[in-house]
């Protein structure tokens, strides 16, 4: 539970030998690369244990992250989102094995990007056109939520898929290798009408897909697409958790899950029976994102138009353990993420500022000051995702723009009016958050030339 121990490598499954990482040379977090057919896949240090290979966590699991200074921009993607004047991003999520990154945007397209090849060569270019998506999966309407299959491994194509939910459409499972539709899960309401899920989350073992609706959670068996599902009301006889279930998260150590609602509440439920364990109140806006700590003892929650990320101790529900303040003045879903050791929590805000908090400095009922803040974009940073192996941070930015109305008498200024929308802030960015910047020789030279 502390993140230190022996685990089977999700990538090589004990079938690949030991190779020194081309990036850190064993000096940054002791990473190794599983080299299969010339492709550079990343896993943590493999050691012999009995008859097979296992993976051992080194130290606290956060040795590769260094937030004593602002991170460095490595690359990004912006031309991908320039097809529409207001094609802002709506979050980004690394694959569980770290091999690729998925984004959502206003054009109803899920995009998948591979790790940049410069990570292996170290030859970062001064001017580039940005990364290009290797896959695009188009939904019919606004995408409400999306998630990776938790057991996804690029070494096993059958596990490489993602789930998405969009307005007036069933839940879709997409093949992350070729972008084709793999399966559909069709939720129907009490009038036998197709209804869209507002939130999605796989169970940690990937056996079931939980989906959130108005005062309802529906559970589909991953291996059985169709309309058959289990229904769990969250509000009954004026008791429980009301509102639309906007986000779902599972505890990594206990048989319970948390549901956030647009009614500004968080519900804790037993996984197998669905019994309500607690309903937590304290947010100023509808809850849009939940993250459990790796120990499973704490759950962090954030809401729309809400200036706080609240930390709750699930062992003593009802009392806010700590408050992490950020500037959120939008109704967008504002993601935040926690690195694998559980020490650092990172979030963006409406003004493009990214904040890093050290959770070890938290004390009871206190407002925790950020350990580090840096300006990532001039626009809203709504997506935050930390790579599971590399010290890489992905940020997604952009928001809907509402221009001020013009006076009807200002006809002479018609030609001077700015175009609708704006694509300059709609981008995906990758940041290096590790120590030993000279390990990336090309990038280190670039920074020296820039002064």
MIGULO-252399 format. One record per residue (C-alpha): residue in one letter; x, y, z. Coordinates in steps of 0.02 Angstrom, whole numbers, plus 50000, padded with zeros to 5 digits. Example, Ala and Ser with C-alpha at 12.3 -4.5 7.8 and 13.67 -1.06 7.14 Angstrom:
2
<pt resn="A" x="50615" y="49775" z="50390"/>
<pt resn="S" x="50684" y="49947" z="50357"/>
# end
This chain:
451
<pt resn="X" x="50000" y="50000" z="50000"/>
<pt resn="X" x="50149" y="50114" z="50022"/>
<pt resn="X" x="50200" y="50094" z="49841"/>
<pt resn="X" x="50357" y="49995" z="49883"/>
<pt resn="X" x="50363" y="49811" z="49840"/>
<pt resn="X" x="50378" y="49683" z="49702"/>
<pt resn="X" x="50254" y="49683" z="49560"/>
<pt resn="X" x="50246" y="49597" z="49392"/>
<pt resn="X" x="50292" y="49716" z="49253"/>
<pt resn="X" x="50133" y="49763" z="49158"/>
<pt resn="X" x="50231" y="49784" z="48997"/>
<pt resn="X" x="50353" y="49640" z="48979"/>
<pt resn="X" x="50267" y="49515" z="49096"/>
<pt resn="X" x="50437" y="49448" z="49146"/>
<pt resn="X" x="50488" y="49408" z="48969"/>
<pt resn="X" x="50611" y="49548" z="48933"/>
<pt resn="X" x="50787" y="49569" z="49004"/>
<pt resn="X" x="50866" y="49718" z="49087"/>
<pt resn="X" x="50915" y="49869" z="48983"/>
<pt resn="X" x="50982" y="50034" z="49045"/>
<pt resn="X" x="50868" y="50182" z="49007"/>
<pt resn="X" x="50933" y="50295" z="48867"/>
<pt resn="X" x="50856" y="50444" z="48955"/>
<pt resn="X" x="50916" y="50440" z="49136"/>
<pt resn="X" x="51060" y="50314" z="49122"/>
<pt resn="X" x="51005" y="50243" z="49288"/>
<pt resn="X" x="51030" y="50410" z="49376"/>
<pt resn="X" x="50851" y="50476" z="49379"/>
<pt resn="X" x="50730" y="50365" z="49471"/>
<pt resn="X" x="50819" y="50208" z="49406"/>
<pt resn="X" x="50710" y="50182" z="49252"/>
<pt resn="X" x="50738" y="50044" z="49125"/>
<pt resn="X" x="50674" y="50018" z="48949"/>
<pt resn="X" x="50598" y="49855" z="48891"/>
<pt resn="X" x="50664" y="49844" z="48712"/>
<pt resn="X" x="50552" y="49737" z="48603"/>
<pt resn="X" x="50585" y="49739" z="48417"/>
<pt resn="X" x="50672" y="49906" z="48427"/>
<pt resn="X" x="50527" y="49998" z="48507"/>
<pt resn="X" x="50571" y="50091" z="48665"/>
<pt resn="X" x="50444" y="50049" z="48797"/>
<pt resn="X" x="50467" y="50109" z="48974"/>
<pt resn="X" x="50450" y="50016" z="49138"/>
<pt resn="X" x="50529" y="50034" z="49309"/>
<pt resn="X" x="50680" y="49932" z="49363"/>
<pt resn="X" x="50660" y="49743" z="49334"/>
<pt resn="X" x="50743" y="49623" z="49455"/>
<pt resn="X" x="50753" y="49433" z="49467"/>
<pt resn="X" x="50638" y="49361" z="49598"/>
<pt resn="X" x="50618" y="49174" z="49600"/>
<pt resn="X" x="50584" y="49103" z="49429"/>
<pt resn="X" x="50529" y="49262" z="49342"/>
<pt resn="X" x="50554" y="49449" z="49328"/>
<pt resn="X" x="50465" y="49570" z="49442"/>
<pt resn="X" x="50457" y="49758" z="49456"/>
<pt resn="X" x="50518" y="49845" z="49611"/>
<pt resn="X" x="50468" y="50020" z="49664"/>
<pt resn="X" x="50619" y="50125" z="49711"/>
<pt resn="X" x="50607" y="50236" z="49864"/>
<pt resn="X" x="50442" y="50326" z="49885"/>
<pt resn="X" x="50396" y="50310" z="49701"/>
<pt resn="X" x="50415" y="50497" z="49673"/>
<pt resn="X" x="50606" y="50502" z="49652"/>
<pt resn="X" x="50590" y="50550" z="49468"/>
<pt resn="X" x="50484" y="50704" z="49501"/>
<pt resn="X" x="50569" y="50865" z="49550"/>
<pt resn="X" x="50456" y="51013" z="49589"/>
<pt resn="X" x="50592" y="51121" z="49664"/>
<pt resn="X" x="50590" y="51222" z="49502"/>
<pt resn="X" x="50464" y="51251" z="49362"/>
<pt resn="X" x="50458" y="51113" z="49231"/>
<pt resn="X" x="50521" y="51134" z="49052"/>
<pt resn="X" x="50413" y="51129" z="48898"/>
<pt resn="X" x="50461" y="50982" z="48786"/>
<pt resn="X" x="50332" y="50982" z="48647"/>
<pt resn="X" x="50147" y="51001" z="48616"/>
<pt resn="X" x="50003" y="50993" z="48493"/>
<pt resn="X" x="49906" y="51144" z="48432"/>
<pt resn="X" x="49877" y="51126" z="48245"/>
<pt resn="X" x="49771" y="50972" z="48284"/>
<pt resn="X" x="49644" y="51088" z="48364"/>
<pt resn="X" x="49645" y="51229" z="48237"/>
<pt resn="X" x="49514" y="51156" z="48120"/>
<pt resn="X" x="49376" y="51249" z="48213"/>
<pt resn="X" x="49388" y="51428" z="48280"/>
<pt resn="X" x="49335" y="51373" z="48455"/>
<pt resn="X" x="49401" y="51196" z="48467"/>
<pt resn="X" x="49458" y="51202" z="48648"/>
<pt resn="X" x="49519" y="51047" z="48739"/>
<pt resn="X" x="49425" y="50958" z="48878"/>
<pt resn="X" x="49559" y="50864" z="48972"/>
<pt resn="X" x="49696" y="50736" z="48935"/>
<pt resn="X" x="49734" y="50564" z="49006"/>
<pt resn="X" x="49890" y="50456" z="48996"/>
<pt resn="X" x="49864" y="50272" z="48956"/>
<pt resn="X" x="49888" y="50157" z="49106"/>
<pt resn="X" x="50050" y="50089" z="49031"/>
<pt resn="X" x="50110" y="50263" z="48983"/>
<pt resn="X" x="50131" y="50221" z="48799"/>
<pt resn="X" x="50012" y="50356" z="48734"/>
<pt resn="X" x="49903" y="50504" z="48782"/>
<pt resn="X" x="49719" y="50536" z="48745"/>
<pt resn="X" x="49631" y="50705" z="48730"/>
<pt resn="X" x="49451" y="50765" z="48712"/>
<pt resn="X" x="49401" y="50925" z="48624"/>
<pt resn="X" x="49252" y="51029" z="48571"/>
<pt resn="X" x="49246" y="50950" z="48397"/>
<pt resn="X" x="49185" y="50786" z="48479"/>
<pt resn="X" x="49345" y="50693" z="48434"/>
<pt resn="X" x="49453" y="50587" z="48547"/>
<pt resn="X" x="49635" y="50595" z="48492"/>
<pt resn="X" x="49778" y="50480" z="48540"/>
<pt resn="X" x="49960" y="50537" z="48535"/>
<pt resn="X" x="50113" y="50425" z="48552"/>
<pt resn="X" x="50257" y="50469" z="48665"/>
<pt resn="X" x="50369" y="50590" z="48568"/>
<pt resn="X" x="50517" y="50498" z="48489"/>
<pt resn="X" x="50631" y="50639" z="48550"/>
<pt resn="X" x="50620" y="50561" z="48723"/>
<pt resn="X" x="50734" y="50424" z="48658"/>
<pt resn="X" x="50847" y="50526" z="48544"/>
<pt resn="X" x="50855" y="50683" z="48650"/>
<pt resn="X" x="50854" y="50789" z="48491"/>
<pt resn="X" x="50724" y="50921" z="48528"/>
<pt resn="X" x="50697" y="51046" z="48388"/>
<pt resn="X" x="50687" y="51232" z="48417"/>
<pt resn="X" x="50542" y="51256" z="48298"/>
<pt resn="X" x="50419" y="51119" z="48260"/>
<pt resn="X" x="50241" y="51103" z="48201"/>
<pt resn="X" x="50189" y="51007" z="48356"/>
<pt resn="X" x="50138" y="50828" z="48383"/>
<pt resn="X" x="50011" y="50743" z="48272"/>
<pt resn="X" x="49879" y="50622" z="48331"/>
<pt resn="X" x="49901" y="50442" z="48274"/>
<pt resn="X" x="49717" y="50401" z="48301"/>
<pt resn="X" x="49555" y="50500" z="48297"/>
<pt resn="X" x="49389" y="50432" z="48360"/>
<pt resn="X" x="49240" y="50543" z="48320"/>
<pt resn="X" x="49081" y="50543" z="48423"/>
<pt resn="X" x="48915" y="50609" z="48359"/>
<pt resn="X" x="48894" y="50746" z="48488"/>
<pt resn="X" x="48969" y="50824" z="48644"/>
<pt resn="X" x="49078" y="50700" z="48738"/>
<pt resn="X" x="49029" y="50694" z="48922"/>
<pt resn="X" x="49166" y="50580" z="48986"/>
<pt resn="X" x="49299" y="50456" z="48929"/>
<pt resn="X" x="49419" y="50335" z="49014"/>
<pt resn="X" x="49552" y="50204" z="48979"/>
<pt resn="X" x="49532" y="50019" z="49014"/>
<pt resn="X" x="49636" y="50002" z="49175"/>
<pt resn="X" x="49726" y="49842" z="49122"/>
<pt resn="X" x="49779" y="49920" z="48956"/>
<pt resn="X" x="49950" y="49861" z="48896"/>
<pt resn="X" x="50022" y="49900" z="48726"/>
<pt resn="X" x="50096" y="49724" z="48724"/>
<pt resn="X" x="49920" y="49651" z="48722"/>
<pt resn="X" x="49809" y="49729" z="48588"/>
<pt resn="X" x="49652" y="49651" z="48662"/>
<pt resn="X" x="49670" y="49764" z="48815"/>
<pt resn="X" x="49697" y="49924" z="48716"/>
<pt resn="X" x="49529" y="50012" z="48715"/>
<pt resn="X" x="49443" y="50164" z="48787"/>
<pt resn="X" x="49263" y="50203" z="48835"/>
<pt resn="X" x="49171" y="50364" z="48796"/>
<pt resn="X" x="48999" y="50435" z="48824"/>
<pt resn="X" x="48918" y="50573" z="48720"/>
<pt resn="X" x="48752" y="50662" z="48711"/>
<pt resn="X" x="48607" y="50557" z="48643"/>
<pt resn="X" x="48723" y="50410" z="48609"/>
<pt resn="X" x="48761" y="50244" z="48694"/>
<pt resn="X" x="48925" y="50213" z="48783"/>
<pt resn="X" x="49056" y="50167" z="48655"/>
<pt resn="X" x="49213" y="50062" z="48676"/>
<pt resn="X" x="49347" y="50110" z="48548"/>
<pt resn="X" x="49495" y="50007" z="48491"/>
<pt resn="X" x="49650" y="50108" z="48537"/>
<pt resn="X" x="49754" y="50019" z="48404"/>
<pt resn="X" x="49652" y="50060" z="48249"/>
<pt resn="X" x="49516" y="50181" z="48309"/>
<pt resn="X" x="49370" y="50069" z="48263"/>
<pt resn="X" x="49214" y="50045" z="48367"/>
<pt resn="X" x="49237" y="49891" z="48474"/>
<pt resn="X" x="49073" y="49880" z="48571"/>
<pt resn="X" x="48922" y="49979" z="48630"/>
<pt resn="X" x="48834" y="49983" z="48798"/>
<pt resn="X" x="48656" y="50048" z="48786"/>
<pt resn="X" x="48578" y="50122" z="48943"/>
<pt resn="X" x="48389" y="50148" z="48942"/>
<pt resn="X" x="48283" y="50247" z="49063"/>
<pt resn="X" x="48116" y="50201" z="49142"/>
<pt resn="X" x="48027" y="50254" z="48981"/>
<pt resn="X" x="48135" y="50134" z="48879"/>
<pt resn="X" x="48224" y="50281" z="48799"/>
<pt resn="X" x="48410" y="50284" z="48765"/>
<pt resn="X" x="48496" y="50398" z="48889"/>
<pt resn="X" x="48676" y="50459" z="48891"/>
<pt resn="X" x="48796" y="50430" z="49035"/>
<pt resn="X" x="48872" y="50587" z="49113"/>
<pt resn="X" x="49021" y="50496" z="49189"/>
<pt resn="X" x="49118" y="50335" z="49162"/>
<pt resn="X" x="49241" y="50233" z="49264"/>
<pt resn="X" x="49304" y="50054" z="49253"/>
<pt resn="X" x="49327" y="49952" z="49410"/>
<pt resn="X" x="49512" y="49930" z="49453"/>
<pt resn="X" x="49511" y="49752" z="49382"/>
<pt resn="X" x="49420" y="49811" z="49225"/>
<pt resn="X" x="49280" y="49684" z="49244"/>
<pt resn="X" x="49141" y="49813" z="49256"/>
<pt resn="X" x="49103" y="49986" z="49186"/>
<pt resn="X" x="49014" y="50106" z="49305"/>
<pt resn="X" x="48915" y="50248" z="49226"/>
<pt resn="X" x="48831" y="50398" z="49307"/>
<pt resn="X" x="48656" y="50466" z="49273"/>
<pt resn="X" x="48526" y="50574" z="49361"/>
<pt resn="X" x="48516" y="50500" z="49537"/>
<pt resn="X" x="48573" y="50333" z="49465"/>
<pt resn="X" x="48728" y="50227" z="49434"/>
<pt resn="X" x="48717" y="50091" z="49302"/>
<pt resn="X" x="48844" y="49950" z="49296"/>
<pt resn="X" x="48889" y="49855" z="49138"/>
<pt resn="X" x="48993" y="49698" z="49126"/>
<pt resn="X" x="49142" y="49742" z="49016"/>
<pt resn="X" x="49137" y="49574" z="48928"/>
<pt resn="X" x="48951" y="49587" z="48890"/>
<pt resn="X" x="48901" y="49737" z="48782"/>
<pt resn="X" x="48718" y="49775" z="48754"/>
<pt resn="X" x="48580" y="49844" z="48865"/>
<pt resn="X" x="48591" y="49725" z="49014"/>
<pt resn="X" x="48652" y="49819" z="49166"/>
<pt resn="X" x="48630" y="49834" z="49352"/>
<pt resn="X" x="48543" y="49992" z="49415"/>
<pt resn="X" x="48589" y="50072" z="49581"/>
<pt resn="X" x="48486" y="50225" z="49632"/>
<pt resn="X" x="48582" y="50352" z="49734"/>
<pt resn="X" x="48427" y="50444" z="49796"/>
<pt resn="X" x="48274" y="50356" z="49868"/>
<pt resn="X" x="48130" y="50421" z="49974"/>
<pt resn="X" x="48211" y="50592" z="49988"/>
<pt resn="X" x="48371" y="50518" z="50059"/>
<pt resn="X" x="48542" y="50491" z="49984"/>
<pt resn="X" x="48635" y="50583" z="49848"/>
<pt resn="X" x="48531" y="50685" z="49727"/>
<pt resn="X" x="48577" y="50763" z="49561"/>
<pt resn="X" x="48671" y="50700" z="49409"/>
<pt resn="X" x="48818" y="50586" z="49449"/>
<pt resn="X" x="48956" y="50684" z="49363"/>
<pt resn="X" x="49112" y="50584" z="49412"/>
<pt resn="X" x="49157" y="50415" z="49486"/>
<pt resn="X" x="49318" y="50351" z="49566"/>
<pt resn="X" x="49370" y="50187" z="49648"/>
<pt resn="X" x="49475" y="50163" z="49803"/>
<pt resn="X" x="49636" y="50070" z="49762"/>
<pt resn="X" x="49638" y="49980" z="49931"/>
<pt resn="X" x="49457" y="49959" z="49989"/>
<pt resn="X" x="49296" y="49892" z="49913"/>
<pt resn="X" x="49215" y="50062" z="49897"/>
<pt resn="X" x="49191" y="50196" z="49767"/>
<pt resn="X" x="49150" y="50380" z="49769"/>
<pt resn="X" x="49024" y="50474" z="49663"/>
<pt resn="X" x="49023" y="50661" z="49635"/>
<pt resn="X" x="48861" y="50751" z="49594"/>
<pt resn="X" x="48810" y="50916" z="49519"/>
<pt resn="X" x="48710" y="50938" z="49680"/>
<pt resn="X" x="48878" y="50983" z="49763"/>
<pt resn="X" x="48893" y="50819" z="49858"/>
<pt resn="X" x="49008" y="50667" z="49864"/>
<pt resn="X" x="48937" y="50495" z="49902"/>
<pt resn="X" x="49037" y="50346" z="49966"/>
<pt resn="X" x="48968" y="50174" z="49920"/>
<pt resn="X" x="49015" y="49993" z="49946"/>
<pt resn="X" x="49071" y="49919" z="49781"/>
<pt resn="X" x="48980" y="49751" z="49787"/>
<pt resn="X" x="48814" y="49797" z="49869"/>
<pt resn="X" x="48804" y="49980" z="49821"/>
<pt resn="X" x="48753" y="50028" z="49999"/>
<pt resn="X" x="48772" y="50213" z="50041"/>
<pt resn="X" x="48911" y="50233" z="50170"/>
<pt resn="X" x="48915" y="50423" z="50182"/>
<pt resn="X" x="48862" y="50581" z="50090"/>
<pt resn="X" x="48987" y="50724" z="50105"/>
<pt resn="X" x="48941" y="50907" z="50087"/>
<pt resn="X" x="49055" y="51057" z="50076"/>
<pt resn="X" x="49077" y="51114" z="49896"/>
<pt resn="X" x="49016" y="51279" z="49826"/>
<pt resn="X" x="48986" y="51208" z="49652"/>
<pt resn="X" x="48943" y="51044" z="49569"/>
<pt resn="X" x="49078" y="50913" z="49593"/>
<pt resn="X" x="49164" y="50870" z="49428"/>
<pt resn="X" x="49319" y="50769" z="49474"/>
<pt resn="X" x="49374" y="50643" z="49607"/>
<pt resn="X" x="49544" y="50565" z="49643"/>
<pt resn="X" x="49587" y="50438" z="49778"/>
<pt resn="X" x="49758" y="50440" z="49859"/>
<pt resn="X" x="49862" y="50283" z="49823"/>
<pt resn="X" x="49835" y="50225" z="50003"/>
<pt resn="X" x="49646" y="50239" z="49980"/>
<pt resn="X" x="49630" y="50334" z="50144"/>
<pt resn="X" x="49592" y="50503" z="50064"/>
<pt resn="X" x="49485" y="50562" z="49920"/>
<pt resn="X" x="49509" y="50732" z="49837"/>
<pt resn="X" x="49363" y="50822" z="49756"/>
<pt resn="X" x="49347" y="50977" z="49647"/>
<pt resn="X" x="49198" y="51068" z="49574"/>
<pt resn="X" x="49146" y="51192" z="49441"/>
<pt resn="X" x="49153" y="51375" z="49489"/>
<pt resn="X" x="49226" y="51315" z="49653"/>
<pt resn="X" x="49391" y="51388" z="49720"/>
<pt resn="X" x="49440" y="51234" z="49822"/>
<pt resn="X" x="49499" y="51055" z="49803"/>
<pt resn="X" x="49442" y="50970" z="49963"/>
<pt resn="X" x="49530" y="50823" z="50044"/>
<pt resn="X" x="49421" y="50699" z="50140"/>
<pt resn="X" x="49479" y="50557" z="50252"/>
<pt resn="X" x="49363" y="50411" z="50210"/>
<pt resn="X" x="49401" y="50332" z="50380"/>
<pt resn="X" x="49321" y="50484" z="50464"/>
<pt resn="X" x="49193" y="50547" z="50336"/>
<pt resn="X" x="49108" y="50713" z="50357"/>
<pt resn="X" x="49256" y="50823" z="50402"/>
<pt resn="X" x="49365" y="50913" z="50276"/>
<pt resn="X" x="49545" y="50863" z="50306"/>
<pt resn="X" x="49623" y="51003" z="50202"/>
<pt resn="X" x="49582" y="51132" z="50071"/>
<pt resn="X" x="49688" y="51167" z="49915"/>
<pt resn="X" x="49640" y="51332" z="49836"/>
<pt resn="X" x="49638" y="51367" z="49649"/>
<pt resn="X" x="49553" y="51493" z="49536"/>
<pt resn="X" x="49405" y="51412" z="49446"/>
<pt resn="X" x="49275" y="51527" z="49369"/>
<pt resn="X" x="49210" y="51411" z="49233"/>
<pt resn="X" x="49081" y="51272" z="49221"/>
<pt resn="X" x="49208" y="51160" z="49135"/>
<pt resn="X" x="49268" y="50999" z="49212"/>
<pt resn="X" x="49435" y="51048" z="49290"/>
<pt resn="X" x="49546" y="50895" z="49308"/>
<pt resn="X" x="49684" y="50871" z="49435"/>
<pt resn="X" x="49801" y="50724" z="49462"/>
<pt resn="X" x="49911" y="50643" z="49594"/>
<pt resn="X" x="50076" y="50558" z="49561"/>
<pt resn="X" x="50095" y="50376" z="49606"/>
<pt resn="X" x="50174" y="50398" z="49777"/>
<pt resn="X" x="50031" y="50510" z="49832"/>
<pt resn="X" x="50143" y="50652" z="49883"/>
<pt resn="X" x="50111" y="50782" z="49748"/>
<pt resn="X" x="49942" y="50842" z="49683"/>
<pt resn="X" x="49938" y="50953" z="49528"/>
<pt resn="X" x="49797" y="51060" z="49457"/>
<pt resn="X" x="49773" y="51198" z="49330"/>
<pt resn="X" x="49656" y="51347" z="49344"/>
<pt resn="X" x="49555" y="51466" z="49237"/>
<pt resn="X" x="49699" y="51588" z="49216"/>
<pt resn="X" x="49821" y="51458" z="49148"/>
<pt resn="X" x="49916" y="51439" z="49311"/>
<pt resn="X" x="49971" y="51264" z="49365"/>
<pt resn="X" x="49991" y="51232" z="49552"/>
<pt resn="X" x="50083" y="51090" z="49640"/>
<pt resn="X" x="50043" y="51045" z="49820"/>
<pt resn="X" x="50145" y="50935" z="49936"/>
<pt resn="X" x="50017" y="50830" z="50030"/>
<pt resn="X" x="50145" y="50787" z="50164"/>
<pt resn="X" x="50130" y="50967" z="50224"/>
<pt resn="X" x="49943" y="50953" z="50254"/>
<pt resn="X" x="49875" y="50975" z="50430"/>
<pt resn="X" x="49699" y="50956" z="50495"/>
<pt resn="X" x="49571" y="51083" z="50434"/>
<pt resn="X" x="49698" y="51195" z="50349"/>
<pt resn="X" x="49719" y="51282" z="50182"/>
<pt resn="X" x="49877" y="51213" z="50104"/>
<pt resn="X" x="49988" y="51332" z="50009"/>
<pt resn="X" x="50060" y="51272" z="49842"/>
<pt resn="X" x="50238" y="51208" z="49839"/>
<pt resn="X" x="50258" y="51273" z="49660"/>
<pt resn="X" x="50159" y="51377" z="49535"/>
<pt resn="X" x="50201" y="51415" z="49354"/>
<pt resn="X" x="50111" y="51495" z="49208"/>
<pt resn="X" x="50076" y="51355" z="49084"/>
<pt resn="X" x="49959" y="51446" z="48965"/>
<pt resn="X" x="49873" y="51613" z="48942"/>
<pt resn="X" x="49707" y="51521" z="48940"/>
<pt resn="X" x="49616" y="51399" z="49055"/>
<pt resn="X" x="49715" y="51240" z="49095"/>
<pt resn="X" x="49576" y="51112" z="49117"/>
<pt resn="X" x="49673" y="50951" z="49091"/>
<pt resn="X" x="49812" y="50882" z="49201"/>
<pt resn="X" x="49887" y="50708" z="49186"/>
<pt resn="X" x="50048" y="50636" z="49258"/>
<pt resn="X" x="50141" y="50498" z="49167"/>
<pt resn="X" x="50148" y="50334" z="49265"/>
<pt resn="X" x="50334" y="50304" z="49229"/>
<pt resn="X" x="50420" y="50460" z="49160"/>
<pt resn="X" x="50423" y="50626" z="49254"/>
<pt resn="X" x="50309" y="50697" z="49118"/>
<pt resn="X" x="50162" y="50813" z="49145"/>
<pt resn="X" x="50029" y="50836" z="49011"/>
<pt resn="X" x="49917" y="50990" z="49012"/>
<pt resn="X" x="49765" y="51030" z="48904"/>
<pt resn="X" x="49701" y="51207" z="48885"/>
<pt resn="X" x="49562" y="51312" z="48814"/>
<pt resn="X" x="49386" y="51366" z="48855"/>
<pt resn="X" x="49231" y="51433" z="48769"/>
<pt resn="X" x="49243" y="51619" z="48733"/>
<pt resn="X" x="49096" y="51737" z="48748"/>
<pt resn="X" x="49131" y="51902" z="48661"/>
<pt resn="X" x="49054" y="52061" z="48726"/>
<pt resn="X" x="48909" y="52123" z="48619"/>
<pt resn="X" x="48944" y="52273" z="48507"/>
<pt resn="X" x="48837" y="52428" z="48501"/>
<pt resn="X" x="48730" y="52431" z="48344"/>
<pt resn="X" x="48792" y="52607" z="48307"/>
<pt resn="X" x="48972" y="52552" z="48288"/>
<pt resn="X" x="48955" y="52511" z="48103"/>
<pt resn="X" x="49120" y="52593" z="48061"/>
<pt resn="X" x="49212" y="52471" z="48173"/>
<pt resn="X" x="49139" y="52318" z="48086"/>
<pt resn="X" x="49303" y="52276" z="47999"/>
<pt resn="X" x="49400" y="52292" z="48161"/>
<pt resn="X" x="49300" y="52164" z="48256"/>
<pt resn="X" x="49401" y="52012" z="48309"/>
<pt resn="X" x="49354" y="51843" z="48238"/>
<pt resn="X" x="49241" y="51730" z="48337"/>
<pt resn="X" x="49330" y="51616" z="48457"/>
<pt resn="X" x="49519" y="51597" z="48464"/>
<pt resn="X" x="49635" y="51450" z="48441"/>
<pt resn="X" x="49793" y="51520" z="48519"/>
<pt resn="X" x="49752" y="51445" z="48690"/>
<pt resn="X" x="49687" y="51277" z="48629"/>
<pt resn="X" x="49835" y="51160" z="48645"/>
<pt resn="X" x="49911" y="51006" z="48723"/>
<pt resn="X" x="50079" y="51028" z="48809"/>
<pt resn="X" x="50208" y="50907" z="48878"/>
<pt resn="X" x="50320" y="50962" z="49021"/>
<pt resn="X" x="50477" y="50882" z="49092"/>
<pt resn="X" x="50467" y="50877" z="49284"/>
<pt resn="X" x="50623" y="50775" z="49319"/>
<pt resn="X" x="50795" y="50805" z="49388"/>
<pt resn="X" x="50957" y="50808" z="49288"/>
<pt resn="X" x="50905" y="50916" z="49141"/>
<pt resn="X" x="51066" y="50875" z="49047"/>
<pt resn="X" x="51007" y="50697" z="49021"/>
<pt resn="X" x="50908" y="50766" z="48874"/>
<pt resn="X" x="51062" y="50835" z="48787"/>
<pt resn="X" x="50972" y="50914" z="48640"/>
<pt resn="X" x="50846" y="51000" z="48752"/>
<pt resn="X" x="50979" y="51059" z="48874"/>
<pt resn="X" x="51075" y="51141" z="48731"/>
<pt resn="X" x="50916" y="51224" z="48671"/>
<pt resn="X" x="50886" y="51300" z="48842"/>
<pt resn="X" x="51065" y="51362" z="48853"/>
<pt resn="X" x="51053" y="51446" z="48683"/>
<pt resn="X" x="50893" y="51529" z="48736"/>
<pt resn="X" x="50980" y="51597" z="48890"/>
# end
